[in-house]
Amino acid sequence: RPLSTLFRTPSFFELSDTEWMPWQPLGDFEETDDEFILRLDLPGMKKKDIHVSIQNNVLSVQGERKREEESKDKSYHVRQRMYGKFHRSFMLPSSVDENSIDAQYKDGVLTVTIKKKEDAKARQIEIH
């Protein structure tokens, strides 16, 4: 499959039904030895319009990007920016610690960090 189609295909962790949503923020979902990190591009949004929740190992991010006020003096040649509500949900493995979640919003990027449970982290085994 061409690489360009890979980025348009929902990931293994993606649960959202894209058919009904007017837009979806683009993002990355990364795993390290200690944590999972979700980054979503949400330019032009206010922190108060973004909501993050976790329940039964499903991380949900939803919000609404409000449309700019229309003016009769404006006429657009191209209008590509998307507005409206969005909802993204990601199924997390059982190795996450739901009590250790952090969300930061800076420069139009939402970063959600979820630590792994201690017993789920990789560790070296000494050979005797």
Secondary structure, DSSP 8 states (H G I E B T S, - for coil): --HHHHTTS--TTB---TTS-S----EEEEE-SSEEEEEEE-TT--GGGEEEEEETTEEEEEEEE------TT---S------EEEEEEEE--TTEEEEEEEEEEETTEEEEEEEE-GGGS-------
